[in-house]
Amino acid sequence: MKSEWPLVPIGEVAQLFDGPHATPKKTNDGPVFLGISSLKRGQLDLSSTEHLSEEDFSKWTRRVVPHVGDVVFSYETRIGEVAIIPEGLKCCLGRRMALLRPDQTRLLPKYLLYYFLSDEFQGLLRTRTIHGSTVDRLPLTDFPSYPVRIPSIEVQRSISEVLEAFDKRIALLRETNSTLETIAQTLFKSWFVDFDPVRAKAEGRQLEGIDATTAALFPDSFEESELGLVPKGWEAGVLSDLASFQNGYAFRSQDWVDTGHPVVKIGDVKPGLINFSGCSRVAPTTVVGLERFKLSRGDLLVGMTGYVGETGLVPRVEPDAYINQRVGRLVTRAGLSDIGMVYCAVRDPAYKAYAESQSHGSAQANVSGAALLAYPVVIPSPEVLSRFNHIVEPLLESILSNHEQAQTLTQLRDTLLPRLISGQLRLPEAMAEITKSTAQELQYAN
């Protein structure tokens, strides 16, 4: 089947446009100025969007105004990164970016996007990359000659729909997790920062969103403490009143191998959830006797060097993962079931700011476990603490479960993509694999 799909020079089925070779003055609003950092594995990430004025927009779009369906990519430094322009985005290209505008009678934008991400095309880009003394780059003059494998429009559409369904489901799971995180943090702020239930009770009113049984757990007045006014009967404390701290193990440079048990280093502690994709690994023989450094699902980790104060939950991973030095584990008595308040406290931006203020070191920031545990917190009554943890536990469980589903879907998509694009896998076979994998994941989750 592979031979049935002709290889066509990309210049025959798409127009190529280079972006500007300068940077405009940034503004707080206005049209979006795209940067290569916005391109992330086929997605356009506008979370750190920069803008430019309308006047500069006309100057920076003299070569090309990006349209919906255009495929933008980086040809320097972050080679191989690509995304598609969505509907309604008014933007201009940044430096080191180019744009492909496909002839949609022959090449669909979504198919081009996924072909760009395929092993076949990514491998081609690696062979054509010029490695300079400062940056790596692709020569755009040669780009129109790069071959693209083009099936019929109907097959392109079917392949795109299969792969896009993965992306939409993954995006929905991540959006859901963002919402769950917001719910947990909003409740934490209401109960332990603004003391809304106490204020409502003092004023003789029922707080919206809280049942009478829960409301009865709160006092109706305040008293002075080292942290200022706190609810009566509560205490001014520190994080060590709620959790203990464990340092990671000092693995040696000679311990690292290509396959084996993942080891979480400081760069793997991403905000919210631990990222195992780029972990270093050690052999099974290396971790003999190191059970106390083995990670469990739901563990809460914190960075101590470089990314000080970054925190993340440990999702399910196989084989077992271990914790490296300069990464700490915050330990509570019952794990995920009583970590809710600790999780929300350290996920608050104030905790990262505190950790950074306690750090030292000229080359990179370092902070001690003792300093991380000295973070000031309000200690509520045992009943309120238990109730909060009881409410937040299912939110954290859902966050972990959603993340694990997203990882499974990502792995399956990345497995199917090159086989679909190359013609090695027919669509009915792909659908059968998707059905089988989804059923296994649901069984695992339940």
C-alpha positions, 0 to 999 in steps of 0.5 A: 500500500505504501507504493500506492501513495506518491511522493510529491515535492512539497513545493508542488502542493503548498506555497512557502512563506518566510517570516520577518527577520526582526522583532517588533516592539511588544504591546499588552494587546493587539494582534498576536506575535507568534514565536517558535516557543508557541509551537509544541508538538502540533499544538499552538500554545498561546499561554504566554502570548505576545502582542504587537500594535496594529501599525507594526502588524501591517509591517510584519505581514508584508510577506504573508498574513497567516490564514486559518489552515496555514501550517507554521513551523520553525526552521531554526533552533526548535526544528521540527516543531509545527502547528496549524493556524486556527480560525479567528486568530489574527497574528503574524509570524515571528523570527525563525518561522515559516508558513506553508499554505497547502493547495487544499484540492490536493493537500489538506492542512490537517493531513500536512500537519500530521505528516510533518509530525511523522517519523518519516518527515521528521527524519528527513528534517534531521538529515537536512539540518545544518548544524551551525556554531550557534544554532541549527537551521533548515535552509528554506531554499531547499524546503520546496523540494522536500517530498510529501507522501500524498494519498487521495483527499478522502484518505487524507481526510480519514487519517486526519479525522482519526488522529484529530480525534485523539488530539481533541480527547487529549485536549479535553482531558487536560482542560478538565484537569485545569478546571479541577485544579481551579476548583481545589484552589478556589476552595482552599482560598475560600476556607484557609485564606479568606475564611469565608465560612467563618465570616458567613457564620459570624454574619449569620448567613449561609455560605453558598456551596457549603452544606449545613453539616460542613458549615457547622464545623467552622467557628463563628469568630476570630482570634489573633495569631502570629499570622494575624487574625485566624478562626478561633481555635485554629493555629498559626503553623508551618507546613511541617505540622501537616507533612514530613519531608524526604530527600531523594537518593544520590544516584551516580553518573555511572548508574544511568542506562538507556532502559530500566527504572525511571528516576525523577530529577529536578527537571522532571518536576513539572507544575502539577504532574510529574513528567516521566517522558524524559526521565533518566533510567537505572538498571533493576540491580541499581535500585536493590535496597532502595525501596524507601526511594521508590515512588507511589502513585499520588506522591507529592514531589517538590524541586529543591534546586533550579526549579525550586518550589515546583511541585507535582503529583506522581501519576501511574508509571511502569516500571517503578520510578525512583526519586533523585537527590535535590527532589523532595517528597512531601509525606502525609500519614495516609497519602492521597487521602489526606494530602489535599490541604498540603497539595493546595498549599504548595500549588499556591503561587505564594509557595513557589515565591516563598521557596525562591525567597529561601533559596541560595546559590550563585550558579543555580538556586538551592533550597533545603527541605527544612526551609520548604517545611517552614512555610507558614500555614494556618492549621485548622481544626482536625474536623475541618482538615479532614473534611477538606481532604475528603472533598479534594481527594476525588478531585486529585484522583480525577486529575491523576486518572485524566492525566494517565488516560491522556498519556495512554492516548498520546502514546497510541496516537504516536504509535499509529501516526507513522503507520497511518501516514506511511500507508502501513496501517489501514484505517479499519485496522487502526480503528480496531487497535483504538477500540482494543486500547481504549477498552484496556485503559478503561479496565485499568482505570476502573 
